[in-house]
Amino acid sequence: MNRQSDNLQALGNRSEYSTDYNPKVLETFENLHQENDYWVEFLCPEFTTLCPITGQPDFAEIVIRYIPDKRMVESKSLKLYLFSFRNHGDFHEDCVNIIMKDLIKLMDPRYIEVLGRFVPRGGIAIHPYANYGRPGTKYEEMALHRMSNYKL
């Protein structure tokens, strides 16, 4: 159970916040329970980004749920990564898909889904949802099922 080999940089050190989108801050560690399917859920209620058109701030709760395989995302590095969107301009739907794709590239999870519950602006709330299941596995079927049965 020695995790020293994971070489985590963010954990235990003073936080250095990126001023723009930075997926390079993401770190992983070994999943010690690879034989099990289990959920990991992150609730990130203080996500902020900028509207790419007006530059006005957008606020959201980001919900990330995944079933890990060999690697898991380290939570402090995830916090620093999500903070890096603060001065970044992207539409709500783009943020959710970028987060999901970056985490897929980082961890290669069995399954992952990302939901953005954005605070209404101009009288409209936007809640984009994206998911992924590893192709050719039961997780691909799970992703199709969850997407076709998705309800806010």
C-alpha positions, 0 to 999 in steps of 0.5 A: 500500500505504499503510494510513494511511487505515485510521485504526487506533486500537488498533495502536501505542497502549497497550492500554485493556481494556474491563471488559465486552463491547465490540464497538466496539473492533473495527477493520478495514483494507483487504484488499489482495488482494481478487482472491484467496480465501484463509484468515485464521485466528486462534487465541485460546487464552486466551479467558475469560468468565463463566457467566451463572448461577454467575458462575464463569469459563469458559476456552476456545480460540477459533478464527476462520477467514475468507475476507475480502472488502474489509475485514479485522479488525485483530488487536490490536483483535480481542484487545481485543474478545475480552478484553472477554468476560472479565467478561461472562456468556454461555453458550458457544454464545452467545459463539461466535455473538456473536463470529461475528455481530459479525465479519460486521457488521464486515467482511462476509466472504465466509465465516467460522467460529468454534469455541470449545473450552471447558475442561471444567467439571463433567466436560463439555467444550462445543465450539460451532461456527458458520459463515456464507457470504455468501448467494447465493454459492458461500460459502453452499454452502461453509458448508452443506457445512462444517456438514453435514460438521463433525467435532470 
